[in-house]
Amino acid sequence: MSDPKTVAVTPQVHEYMLAHSTPLDDMQLGLITATAQLTGDQAGMQIAPEQGAFMTMLARVMGAKNAIEVGTFTGYSAMALARGLRPDGRLVCCDISEEWTSIGRPYWEGAGVADRIELRIGPAIETLRALPADAVFDIAFIDADKPSYSLYYEEILTRLRTGGLLLADNVLWSGNIVDEESTDDNTVALRAFNDLVAADARVDVVMLPIADGLSLIRKK
């Protein structure tokens, strides 16, 4: 149990992984490049290519029609989820930045998924609480402000169908999640969220070492 079998992902291993997966297309590469032009550490908020591919695959395997995400950033995760939905599918995207989300719009169009995406700009918790109580989603993704993860989780879980999936990003937080000296607000909030999910009898959960840690949560 204490001997991990996960391979350390060096840059070389990562390159090999991508080379042996479905190749990224022009829209994916274009959005990755456009996001990389952002200043500071902002570009690092984009999900990894293999994470996007995993999300697309999950949505397709599920035959998902209705999806929701909290935290769209420049739109790579939205494009990944929307691509996995059925042709008549719908993805509700919650974000507070018109500037960042506008970067993704041309790539959604180019990928042929813009008609599946409904972007709602504003505080995500208000958007979620304004949804009908009987809204039923097949798959959801949380990748936003960490102190609000638990709030987003509760609002989405009540609107997730039985057997539906909720994915939560950054749950390992660059390994700081197990560093007792890391007591910043984000790390503390993620620990509380992880503990909440692990103890929640309403769900099954597996935490995967994909990118910065991805929890795959299934509603019973």
RODO-2510 file (C-alpha; in nm, 4 decimals, decimal comma):
residues 220
     n   res          X          Y          Z
     1     m     0,0000     0,0000     0,0000
     2     s     0,2809     0,2426     0,0837
     3     d     0,4925     0,1558    -0,2218
     4     p     0,3600     0,3705    -0,5098
     5     k     0,3584     0,2148    -0,8530
     6     t     0,2977     0,5411    -1,0362
     7     v     0,5793     0,6280    -1,2767
     8     a     0,7451     0,9648    -1,2206
     9     v     0,6461     1,1840    -1,5142
    10     t     0,9643     1,3486    -1,6372
    11     p     0,9505     1,5804    -1,9401
    12     q     1,0713     1,2893    -2,1508
    13     v     0,8015     1,0546    -2,0192
    14     h     0,5397     1,3246    -2,0706
    15     e     0,6511     1,3742    -2,4310
    16     y     0,6318     0,9975    -2,4853
    17     m     0,2792     0,9874    -2,3385
    18     l     0,1582     1,2581    -2,5742
    19     a     0,3295     1,0940    -2,8717
    20     h     0,1384     0,7725    -2,8020
    21     s    -0,2020     0,9326    -2,7536
    22     t    -0,4440     1,0749    -3,0092
    23     p    -0,2538     1,3734    -3,1577
    24     l    -0,3578     1,7235    -3,0633
    25     d    -0,5301     1,9020    -3,3504
    26     d    -0,4878     2,2582    -3,4721
    27     m    -0,7561     2,3993    -3,2416
    28     q    -0,6045     2,2401    -2,9322
    29     l    -0,2524     2,3459    -3,0252
    30     g    -0,3732     2,6944    -3,1133
    31     l    -0,5458     2,7446    -2,7793
    32     i    -0,2450     2,6101    -2,5886
    33     t    -0,0232     2,8575    -2,7771
    34     a    -0,2621     3,1490    -2,7220
    35     t    -0,2811     3,0746    -2,3503
    36     a     0,0978     3,0528    -2,3242
    37     q     0,1143     3,4199    -2,4286
    38     l    -0,0419     3,5294    -2,0999
    39     t     0,1925     3,7029    -1,8587
    40     g     0,3143     3,5772    -1,5236
    41     d     0,1992     3,2401    -1,3970
    42     q    -0,1476     3,2681    -1,5519
    43     a    -0,0795     3,0237    -1,8359
    44     g    -0,0132     2,7526    -1,5782
    45     m    -0,3818     2,7460    -1,4927
    46     q    -0,4592     2,5652    -1,8175
    47     i    -0,5195     2,1936    -1,7767
    48     a    -0,2659     1,9478    -1,9187
    49     p    -0,3308     1,8007    -2,2658
    50     e    -0,3594     1,4474    -2,1283
    51     q    -0,6123     1,5661    -1,8714
    52     g    -0,8233     1,7192    -2,1456
    53     a    -0,8055     1,3969    -2,3458
    54     f    -0,9085     1,1986    -2,0382
    55     m    -1,2094     1,4245    -1,9817
    56     t    -1,3168     1,3941    -2,3444
    57     m    -1,2881     1,0171    -2,3235
    58     l    -1,4916     0,9993    -2,0017
    59     a    -1,7729     1,2091    -2,1462
    60     r    -1,7815     0,9949    -2,4615
    61     v    -1,7781     0,6647    -2,2737
    62     m    -2,0646     0,7895    -2,0562
    63     g    -2,2664     0,9107    -2,3526
    64     a    -2,2946     1,2366    -2,1607
    65     k    -2,5414     1,4985    -2,2775
    66     n    -2,5488     1,7614    -2,0009
    67     a    -2,2314     1,8971    -1,8415
    68     i    -2,1206     2,1847    -1,6219
    69     e    -1,7836     2,3283    -1,5318
    70     v    -1,6756     2,5834    -1,2745
    71     g    -1,3631     2,7641    -1,3867
    72     t    -1,3292     2,7953    -1,7639
    73     f    -1,0149     3,0129    -1,7858
    74     t    -0,9213     3,0287    -2,1573
    75     g    -1,1485     2,7436    -2,2533
    76     y    -0,9356     2,4323    -2,3036
    77     s    -1,1277     2,2242    -2,0503
    78     a    -1,4559     2,3459    -2,1997
    79     m    -1,3455     2,2388    -2,5461
    80     a    -1,2388     1,8997    -2,4082
    81     l    -1,5690     1,8354    -2,2322
    82     a    -1,7840     1,9679    -2,5165
    83     r    -1,6089     1,7417    -2,7647
    84     g    -1,7017     1,4403    -2,5564
    85     l    -2,0713     1,5253    -2,5374
    86     r    -2,3379     1,3892    -2,7651
    87     p    -2,4114     1,6076    -3,0710
    88     d    -2,7166     1,7495    -2,8914
    89     g    -2,5193     1,8019    -2,5706
    90     r    -2,4918     2,1187    -2,3633
    91     l    -2,2107     2,2444    -2,1412
    92     v    -2,2712     2,5264    -1,8944
    93     c    -1,9466     2,7130    -1,8200
    94     c    -1,9154     2,9301    -1,5097
    95     d    -1,6400     3,1923    -1,4942
    96     i    -1,5855     3,5502    -1,3817
    97     s    -1,3502     3,6666    -1,6587
    98     e    -1,4757     3,7877    -1,9930
    99     e    -1,1159     3,8618    -2,0887
   100     w    -0,9806     3,5101    -2,0364
   101     t    -1,2819     3,3221    -2,1686
   102     s    -1,2830     3,5350    -2,4836
   103     i    -0,9493     3,3768    -2,5780
   104     g    -1,1167     3,0391    -2,6152
   105     r    -1,4219     3,1398    -2,8158
   106     p    -1,2567     3,1310    -3,1626
   107     y    -1,1146     2,7881    -3,0871
   108     w    -1,4530     2,6572    -2,9736
   109     e    -1,5862     2,7759    -3,3090
   110     g    -1,2995     2,6161    -3,4973
   111     a    -1,3482     2,2889    -3,3123
   112     g    -1,7178     2,2879    -3,3973
   113     v    -1,8379     2,2858    -3,0369
   114     a    -1,9366     2,6484    -2,9778
   115     d    -2,3045     2,5616    -3,0178
   116     r    -2,2763     2,3174    -2,7252
   117     i    -2,1273     2,5728    -2,4841
   118     e    -2,3248     2,8216    -2,2774
   119     l    -2,0885     3,0617    -2,0999
   120     r    -2,2203     3,2384    -1,7916
   121     i    -2,0053     3,5225    -1,6611
   122     g    -2,0403     3,6001    -1,2906
   123     p    -1,9681     3,4499    -0,9483
   124     a    -1,9997     3,0747    -0,9974
   125     i    -2,1776     3,0100    -0,6697
   126     e    -2,4536     3,2505    -0,7752
   127     t    -2,4795     3,0843    -1,1172
   128     l    -2,5041     2,7394    -0,9565
   129     r    -2,7649     2,8442    -0,7016
   130     a    -2,9731     3,0026    -0,9778
   131     l    -2,9971     2,6726    -1,1660
   132     p    -3,3224     2,4792    -1,1350
   133     a    -3,3144     2,2405    -0,8412
   134     d    -3,4056     1,9549    -1,0736
   135     a    -3,1294     2,0274    -1,3270
   136     v    -2,9619     1,6933    -1,3959
   137     f    -2,6031     1,6839    -1,5181
   138     d    -2,4122     1,3785    -1,6373
   139     i    -2,0634     1,5134    -1,5791
   140     a    -1,9126     1,8137    -1,4008
   141     f    -1,5686     1,9703    -1,3611
   142     i    -1,4431     2,1995    -1,0832
   143     d    -1,1245     2,4007    -1,1415
   144     a    -1,1686     2,7411    -0,9822
   145     d    -1,0945     2,9259    -0,6570
   146     k    -0,9931     2,6622    -0,4057
   147     p    -1,1629     2,8036    -0,0918
   148     s    -1,4997     2,7635    -0,2677
   149     y    -1,4514     2,4038    -0,3828
   150     s    -1,6702     2,2602    -0,1063
   151     l    -1,9502     2,5058    -0,1877
   152     y    -1,9376     2,4239    -0,5585
   153     y    -1,9308     2,0532    -0,4791
   154     e    -2,2505     2,0645    -0,2732
   155     e    -2,4398     2,2708    -0,5294
   156     i    -2,3346     2,0483    -0,8188
   157     l    -2,3815     1,7166    -0,6393
   158     t    -2,7507     1,7859    -0,5794
   159     r    -2,7884     1,8472    -0,9540
   160     l    -2,5838     1,5473    -1,0679
   161     r    -2,7692     1,2365    -1,1808
   162     t    -2,7193     0,9050    -1,0079
   163     g    -2,4097     0,7504    -1,1630
   164     g    -2,2928     1,0910    -1,2821
   165     l    -1,9303     1,2005    -1,2498
   166     l    -1,7772     1,5062    -1,0883
   167     l    -1,4094     1,5799    -1,1553
   168     a    -1,2136     1,8082    -0,9229
   169     d    -0,8764     1,9469    -1,0317
   170     n    -0,5612     2,0379    -0,8335
   171     v    -0,6386     1,8012    -0,5460
   172     l    -0,2677     1,7242    -0,4915
   173     w    -0,1667     2,0899    -0,5237
   174     s     0,1897     2,0284    -0,6428
   175     g     0,2369     1,7876    -0,3527
   176     n     0,1785     2,0629    -0,0955
   177     i    -0,1356     1,8832     0,0151
   178     v     0,0803     1,6542     0,2338
   179     d     0,3308     1,9198     0,3423
   180     e     0,2411     2,0084     0,7012
   181     e     0,4268     2,3369     0,6681
   182     s     0,1967     2,4488     0,3853
   183     t    -0,0844     2,6377     0,5595
   184     d    -0,1886     2,8910     0,2972
   185     d    -0,5599     2,9361     0,2289
   186     n    -0,5610     2,7314    -0,0924
   187     t    -0,3843     2,4311     0,0565
   188     v    -0,6002     2,4319     0,3683
   189     a    -0,9168     2,4590     0,1572
   190     l    -0,8126     2,1704    -0,0673
   191     r    -0,7357     1,9504     0,2332
   192     a    -1,0805     2,0243     0,3735
   193     f    -1,2404     1,9485     0,0365
   194     n    -1,0517     1,6208    -0,0031
   195     d    -1,1522     1,5157     0,3489
   196     l    -1,5138     1,6090     0,2794
   197     v    -1,5319     1,3974    -0,0355
   198     a    -1,3490     1,1002     0,1173
   199     a    -1,5996     1,0896     0,4031
   200     d    -1,9113     1,1493     0,1898
   201     a    -2,1308     0,8381     0,1831
   202     r    -2,3188     0,9790    -0,1177
   203     v    -2,0264     0,9184    -0,3526
   204     d    -1,7455     0,6882    -0,4567
   205     v    -1,4125     0,8598    -0,5205
   206     v    -1,0703     0,7803    -0,6614
   207     m    -0,7894     1,0358    -0,6564
   208     l    -0,5705     1,0078    -0,9655
   209     p    -0,2159     1,1438    -1,0144
   210     i    -0,3073     1,3103    -1,3434
   211     a    -0,1406     1,6497    -1,3847
   212     d    -0,1873     1,8294    -1,0478
   213     g    -0,4174     1,5602    -0,9096
   214     l    -0,7677     1,4833    -1,0312
   215     s    -1,0431     1,3379    -0,8138
   216     l    -1,2984     1,1274    -1,0016
   217     i    -1,6188     1,1328    -0,7981
   218     r    -1,9234     0,9207    -0,8803
   219     k    -2,2618     0,9926    -0,7305
   220     k    -2,4212     0,6763    -0,5927
***
